[in-house]
Amino acid sequence: MKEKNLLVAGLSLNKLADLLISAKTTLTAILVSVGAPTWMIGWLVPIRESGALLPQVLLSIYLRKHTQRHIVWRIGMAVQAFSVLGMLLSVVFFSGFTAGALLLLSLVFLSLGRSACSLTVKDMEADVAKKGERGNLIGIASTVSGVITLLIAIPLVIFDESLSSNVLLLILSGSLLSFVLTLICIWPVKTEVNTDSDEGKTFSINFDSTVYKFIFVRGLFVHSALVAPYFMIERGGDAKELLPIYIGAEALAALLSSIIWGRIADKSAKLTLQLSGFLALSACGALLYLESTSITVSAILFFLLSIAHTGVRTGRKTYSLDVKDGHERTELVGFSNTAIGIILLSFGALYAALTPVLPFSIVYIMTGMLVIAIVSTLILPSEK
């Protein structure tokens, strides 16, 4: 029970750090504030997401001979903390291209550290909580982080006009502190994975059809994240004006929905993906239909999308935890995350090329992809 409480506390702080250092909100505003070239902003989400996913298949192979997964997790968390420190120093001491380049470099290392943590924390979660409890564990952590982030976001919204640019530095500092506290909280949690059955294996990876079906479905559901920046772009307002509101909306979404999604996922992760996909589809449909420039409408729709994305993340995490066991689970997570990293880069490049030439919003295409994603869940076998 003590280890479970420590893990919940650590996961909550880790999610808080991720919310505060979001590439879709905070890092974008920081690059704007330091006067970095506009093209650098376009690299934030690909580096943040794909950089954390692409190395995981190699890490999963490396972990075959390393049973103490908590050691790799500790190294990854320390790397993330030092990376945020690098971002903080680059903003304090530099500006323009130099500050932007150093921030992007720090983001690369942050993503690599996140990659190691994302892969190994699954083993720690699986050791501490049994099947039927893991979705709730993820949900509680997301809810706690949502409360804390909301408490931070509310003053930013209320005192938006009177706050100086130092607020961005405070948010970065808060993220750094959260990473350090995460490391301290989860440090006592240890896990050893039995790899005896893998000693004779070569470096080839063989999976059954379930793995490839999961990757296909998850690859379509990345649109719940890819579409998020377009909610700000479609409104056509000041990104810095929307930043605290979007941070608050994302935090409130995690607060209100995480435990509910977690409990649904413990019954059926497939159903979680279906329900959250339908909600994301509804938010996108409303964005296209209303065509509103109202900041209130924009905040509400982004809030609904954030609830949906929370459900998507909870559903696919719980599915990957429950559908396989032991090192098979580690390799499933590693291989699928690497595949999703490639898929993200591919979709990102495609949409970047299509956006300037299409006579209509790219959100129409993303909405269609969400429809396909929801239907594709029917091919997934039950994970329970």
C-alpha positions as CSV (number, residue, x, y, z in Angstrom):
1,M,0.0,0.0,0.0
2,K,2.9,2.4,0.8
3,E,4.4,1.8,-2.6
4,K,1.1,2.4,-4.3
5,N,0.7,5.7,-2.5
6,L,4.2,6.8,-3.4
7,L,3.6,5.8,-7.1
8,V,0.3,7.7,-7.2
9,A,2.0,10.8,-5.7
10,G,4.9,10.5,-8.1
11,L,2.7,9.9,-11.2
12,S,0.6,12.9,-10.2
13,L,3.6,15.2,-10.0
14,N,4.9,13.8,-13.2
15,K,1.7,14.6,-15.0
16,L,1.7,18.1,-13.4
17,A,5.2,18.6,-14.9
18,D,4.0,17.5,-18.3
19,L,1.0,19.8,-18.2
20,L,3.2,22.8,-17.3
21,I,5.8,22.0,-20.0
22,S,3.3,21.3,-22.7
23,A,4.6,21.8,-26.3
24,K,1.1,22.8,-27.4
25,T,0.8,25.7,-25.0
26,T,3.7,26.7,-22.7
27,L,6.7,26.0,-24.9
28,T,4.9,27.7,-27.9
29,A,4.4,30.9,-25.8
30,I,8.0,30.8,-24.6
31,L,9.4,30.7,-28.1
32,V,7.1,33.6,-29.1
33,S,8.2,35.6,-26.0
34,V,12.0,35.2,-26.6
35,G,11.6,36.2,-30.3
36,A,12.6,32.8,-31.7
37,P,12.0,32.2,-35.5
38,T,8.5,31.1,-36.2
39,W,9.6,27.8,-37.9
40,M,11.0,26.6,-34.6
41,I,7.4,26.5,-33.1
42,G,6.5,23.9,-35.8
43,W,9.1,21.5,-34.4
44,L,7.9,21.6,-30.7
45,V,5.2,18.9,-30.9
46,P,7.0,16.5,-33.2
47,I,10.2,16.6,-31.0
48,R,8.2,16.3,-27.8
49,E,6.0,13.4,-28.9
50,S,8.1,11.5,-31.5
51,G,11.3,12.0,-29.6
52,A,9.8,10.3,-26.6
53,L,8.4,7.4,-28.7
54,L,11.0,6.5,-31.4
55,P,13.8,5.1,-29.2
56,Q,11.5,2.8,-27.2
57,V,11.9,-0.3,-29.4
58,L,15.7,-0.2,-28.9
59,L,15.2,0.4,-25.2
60,S,13.0,-2.6,-24.9
61,I,15.7,-4.8,-26.5
62,Y,18.2,-3.3,-24.1
63,L,16.0,-4.1,-21.1
64,R,15.8,-7.8,-22.0
65,K,19.0,-8.2,-19.9
66,H,18.2,-5.7,-17.3
67,T,15.6,-6.8,-14.7
68,Q,15.8,-3.7,-12.5
69,R,13.7,-1.4,-14.5
70,H,13.4,1.2,-11.7
71,I,17.1,2.2,-12.3
72,V,16.5,3.1,-15.9
73,W,13.4,5.0,-14.8
74,R,15.4,7.1,-12.3
75,I,18.0,8.0,-15.0
76,G,15.2,9.0,-17.4
77,M,13.6,11.2,-14.8
78,A,16.9,12.9,-13.9
79,V,17.5,13.6,-17.6
80,Q,14.1,15.3,-17.8
81,A,14.8,17.5,-14.8
82,F,18.2,18.7,-16.1
83,S,16.6,19.3,-19.5
84,V,14.0,21.7,-18.0
85,L,16.8,23.4,-16.2
86,G,18.5,23.9,-19.6
87,M,15.3,25.4,-20.9
88,L,15.1,27.8,-18.0
89,L,18.8,28.9,-18.4
90,S,18.3,29.4,-22.1
91,V,15.4,31.7,-21.6
92,V,17.1,33.7,-18.8
93,F,20.4,34.3,-20.5
94,F,19.6,34.2,-24.3
95,S,17.0,35.5,-26.7
96,G,16.0,35.1,-30.4
97,F,17.5,32.2,-32.4
98,T,20.0,31.2,-29.7
99,A,17.4,30.8,-27.0
100,G,15.1,28.9,-29.4
101,A,17.8,26.6,-30.6
102,L,18.9,25.8,-27.0
103,L,15.3,25.2,-26.0
104,L,14.8,22.8,-28.8
105,L,18.0,21.0,-27.9
106,S,16.9,20.7,-24.3
107,L,13.5,19.4,-25.6
108,V,15.3,16.6,-27.4
109,F,17.0,15.4,-24.2
110,L,13.7,15.9,-22.3
111,S,12.0,13.6,-24.8
112,L,14.7,11.0,-24.6
113,G,14.4,11.0,-20.8
114,R,10.6,10.7,-21.1
115,S,11.1,7.8,-23.4
116,A,13.0,5.8,-20.8
117,C,10.5,6.7,-18.1
118,S,7.4,5.9,-20.2
119,L,8.7,2.5,-21.0
120,T,9.8,1.4,-17.6
121,V,7.1,2.9,-15.5
122,K,4.6,0.4,-17.0
123,D,6.5,-2.4,-15.2
124,M,6.4,-0.4,-11.9
125,E,2.7,0.2,-12.3
126,A,2.0,-3.5,-13.1
127,D,4.0,-4.6,-10.0
128,V,2.3,-2.2,-7.6
129,A,-1.3,-2.7,-9.0
130,K,-3.0,-5.7,-10.4
131,K,-5.3,-6.0,-13.3
132,G,-8.6,-4.2,-12.7
133,E,-6.8,-1.5,-10.6
134,R,-4.3,0.0,-13.0
135,G,-6.8,2.2,-14.9
136,N,-7.9,3.7,-11.6
137,L,-4.3,4.3,-10.6
138,I,-3.7,6.3,-13.8
139,G,-7.0,8.1,-13.3
140,I,-6.3,9.2,-9.7
141,A,-2.9,10.5,-10.7
142,S,-4.4,12.5,-13.5
143,T,-7.0,13.9,-11.2
144,V,-4.6,15.1,-8.6
145,S,-2.3,16.7,-11.2
146,G,-5.4,18.4,-12.7
147,V,-6.3,19.9,-9.3
148,I,-2.8,21.3,-8.8
149,T,-2.6,22.7,-12.4
150,L,-6.0,24.3,-12.1
151,L,-4.9,26.0,-8.9
152,I,-1.9,27.4,-10.8
153,A,-4.0,28.3,-13.9
154,I,-6.8,30.2,-12.2
155,P,-4.6,33.1,-11.0
156,L,-3.0,33.3,-14.5
157,V,-6.5,33.8,-16.0
158,I,-7.7,36.3,-13.4
159,F,-4.5,38.4,-13.3
160,D,-3.6,37.9,-17.0
161,E,-3.3,41.6,-17.8
162,S,-1.2,42.6,-14.8
163,L,1.2,39.6,-14.9
164,S,4.7,40.1,-16.4
165,S,6.6,37.8,-18.7
166,N,8.2,36.3,-15.6
167,V,5.1,34.1,-15.4
168,L,6.5,31.9,-18.1
169,L,9.7,31.5,-16.1
170,L,7.6,30.6,-13.0
171,I,5.8,27.9,-15.0
172,L,9.1,26.5,-16.2
173,S,10.4,26.5,-12.6
174,G,7.2,24.8,-11.4
175,S,7.8,22.0,-14.0
176,L,11.4,21.6,-12.9
177,L,10.3,21.3,-9.3
178,S,7.6,18.8,-10.2
179,F,10.2,16.5,-12.0
180,V,12.5,16.6,-9.0
181,L,9.7,15.8,-6.6
182,T,8.6,13.0,-8.9
183,L,12.1,11.4,-8.6
184,I,12.0,11.8,-4.9
185,C,8.5,10.2,-4.5
186,I,9.0,7.2,-6.7
187,W,12.7,6.6,-5.7
188,P,11.7,3.9,-3.1
189,V,9.6,2.0,-5.6
190,K,11.6,-0.9,-7.1
191,T,10.7,-3.6,-9.6
192,E,12.4,-6.6,-11.1
193,V,11.1,-8.3,-14.3
194,N,11.7,-11.9,-15.0
195,T,13.7,-12.1,-18.2
196,D,15.0,-15.7,-17.9
197,S,12.7,-16.9,-20.7
198,D,14.3,-14.3,-23.0
199,E,17.9,-15.3,-22.6
200,G,18.0,-17.4,-25.7
201,K,16.3,-14.9,-27.9
202,T,17.9,-13.0,-30.7
203,F,17.3,-9.3,-31.3
204,S,14.3,-10.0,-33.5
205,I,10.9,-9.2,-32.2
206,N,7.9,-11.4,-33.0
207,F,4.4,-10.4,-32.1
208,D,1.0,-11.8,-32.7
209,S,-1.7,-10.0,-34.6
210,T,-3.0,-8.2,-31.5
211,V,0.1,-6.0,-31.4
212,Y,-0.3,-4.9,-35.0
213,K,-4.0,-4.3,-34.6
214,F,-3.3,-2.2,-31.5
215,I,-0.7,-0.1,-33.3
216,F,-3.1,0.5,-36.2
217,V,-5.9,1.7,-33.9
218,R,-3.6,3.7,-31.7
219,G,-2.0,5.3,-34.8
220,L,-5.4,6.6,-35.9
221,F,-6.2,7.9,-32.4
222,V,-3.2,10.2,-32.4
223,H,-5.5,12.7,-34.1
224,S,-7.0,13.6,-30.7
225,A,-3.6,15.2,-30.0
226,L,-2.6,16.4,-33.5
227,V,-5.9,18.4,-33.9
228,A,-5.4,20.3,-30.6
229,P,-3.2,23.2,-32.0
230,Y,-5.9,23.9,-34.6
231,F,-8.4,24.8,-31.9
232,M,-6.2,27.8,-31.2
233,I,-5.4,28.5,-34.9
234,E,-9.0,28.3,-36.0
235,R,-10.0,31.0,-33.6
236,G,-7.3,33.3,-35.0
237,G,-6.6,35.2,-31.8
238,D,-3.6,35.9,-29.6
239,A,-2.0,32.6,-28.5
240,K,-0.6,34.2,-25.3
241,E,-4.2,35.3,-24.4
242,L,-5.5,31.8,-24.8
243,L,-2.5,30.1,-23.0
244,P,-3.7,30.4,-19.3
245,I,-7.3,29.5,-20.4
246,Y,-6.2,26.5,-22.3
247,I,-3.9,25.3,-19.4
248,G,-6.9,25.7,-17.1
249,A,-9.2,23.9,-19.5
250,E,-6.8,21.0,-19.8
251,A,-6.3,20.8,-16.1
252,L,-10.1,20.9,-15.4
253,A,-10.6,18.2,-18.0
254,A,-8.1,15.9,-16.2
255,L,-9.7,16.7,-12.8
256,L,-13.2,15.9,-13.8
257,S,-12.7,13.0,-16.2
258,S,-9.6,11.0,-15.2
259,I,-11.0,8.8,-12.5
260,I,-14.2,8.2,-14.6
261,W,-12.1,7.2,-17.6
262,G,-9.9,5.0,-15.4
263,R,-12.9,3.1,-14.0
264,I,-14.3,2.6,-17.5
265,A,-10.9,1.4,-18.7
266,D,-10.7,-1.2,-15.9
267,K,-14.0,-2.6,-17.2
268,S,-13.1,-2.3,-20.9
269,A,-10.2,-0.3,-22.4
270,K,-11.8,-0.8,-25.9
271,L,-15.0,1.0,-24.7
272,T,-12.9,3.8,-23.3
273,L,-11.3,4.4,-26.7
274,Q,-14.7,4.3,-28.4
275,L,-16.4,6.8,-26.0
276,S,-13.4,9.2,-25.9
277,G,-13.1,9.0,-29.7
278,F,-16.8,9.9,-30.1
279,L,-16.3,12.9,-27.8
280,A,-13.2,14.1,-29.7
281,L,-15.2,13.7,-32.9
282,S,-18.0,15.9,-31.4
283,A,-15.6,18.6,-30.4
284,C,-14.0,18.7,-33.9
285,G,-17.5,18.7,-35.5
286,A,-18.6,21.6,-33.3
287,L,-15.4,23.6,-34.1
288,L,-16.1,23.2,-37.9
289,Y,-19.8,23.9,-37.7
290,L,-19.8,26.9,-35.3
291,E,-16.8,28.7,-36.9
292,S,-16.8,30.9,-33.8
293,T,-14.1,33.4,-32.9
294,S,-15.4,33.7,-29.3
295,I,-12.8,32.9,-26.6
296,T,-15.5,31.3,-24.5
297,V,-16.5,28.9,-27.3
298,S,-12.9,28.2,-28.0
299,A,-12.2,27.3,-24.3
300,I,-15.3,25.1,-24.1
301,L,-14.4,23.1,-27.2
302,F,-10.8,22.7,-26.2
303,F,-12.1,21.5,-22.8
304,L,-14.2,18.9,-24.5
305,L,-11.2,17.8,-26.6
306,S,-9.0,17.6,-23.5
307,I,-11.5,15.3,-21.8
308,A,-11.5,13.1,-24.9
309,H,-7.8,13.0,-25.1
310,T,-7.6,12.1,-21.5
311,G,-9.8,9.2,-22.3
312,V,-7.8,8.1,-25.3
313,R,-4.6,8.1,-23.2
314,T,-6.2,6.2,-20.4
315,G,-7.7,3.7,-22.7
316,R,-4.6,2.9,-24.7
317,K,-2.4,2.8,-21.6
318,T,-4.7,0.4,-19.8
319,Y,-5.0,-1.7,-22.9
320,S,-1.2,-2.0,-23.2
321,L,-0.9,-2.9,-19.5
322,D,-3.6,-5.6,-19.6
323,V,-3.3,-7.3,-23.0
324,K,0.3,-8.6,-22.3
325,D,2.3,-9.6,-19.3
326,G,6.0,-9.4,-18.2
327,H,8.6,-8.6,-20.8
328,E,6.0,-9.1,-23.6
329,R,4.3,-6.1,-22.2
330,T,7.5,-4.1,-22.2
331,E,8.2,-5.0,-25.8
332,L,4.6,-4.3,-26.8
333,V,4.9,-0.8,-25.3
334,G,8.4,-0.2,-26.8
335,F,7.6,-1.4,-30.3
336,S,4.2,0.3,-30.5
337,N,5.6,3.6,-29.1
338,T,8.3,3.6,-31.7
339,A,5.8,2.9,-34.4
340,I,3.5,5.7,-33.2
341,G,6.5,8.0,-33.2
342,I,7.0,7.3,-37.0
343,I,3.2,7.7,-37.5
344,L,3.2,11.0,-35.8
345,L,6.0,12.3,-37.9
346,S,4.3,11.1,-41.0
347,F,1.0,12.6,-40.2
348,G,2.7,15.8,-39.1
349,A,4.6,16.1,-42.4
350,L,1.5,15.3,-44.4
351,Y,-0.7,17.9,-42.7
352,A,2.1,20.5,-42.8
353,A,2.3,20.0,-46.6
354,L,-1.5,20.0,-47.1
355,T,-2.5,22.9,-44.9
356,P,-1.2,25.7,-47.2
357,V,-2.8,24.3,-50.4
358,L,-6.2,22.9,-49.2
359,P,-9.2,25.2,-49.9
360,F,-10.7,24.0,-46.6
361,S,-9.6,23.4,-43.0
362,I,-7.3,20.4,-42.3
363,V,-9.5,19.7,-39.4
364,Y,-12.0,18.1,-41.8
365,I,-9.5,15.5,-42.7
366,M,-8.6,14.9,-39.0
367,T,-12.2,14.6,-38.2
368,G,-12.6,11.9,-40.8
369,M,-9.6,10.1,-39.4
370,L,-11.2,10.0,-36.0
371,V,-14.3,8.4,-37.5
372,I,-12.1,5.6,-38.9
373,A,-10.3,5.3,-35.5
374,I,-13.6,4.7,-33.7
375,V,-14.7,2.1,-36.2
376,S,-11.3,0.4,-36.1
377,T,-11.6,-0.4,-32.4
378,L,-13.9,-3.2,-33.4
379,I,-10.9,-5.3,-34.6
380,L,-9.2,-5.2,-31.2
381,P,-9.6,-8.4,-29.1
382,S,-10.7,-8.0,-25.5
383,E,-7.8,-7.3,-23.1
384,K,-9.4,-8.5,-19.9
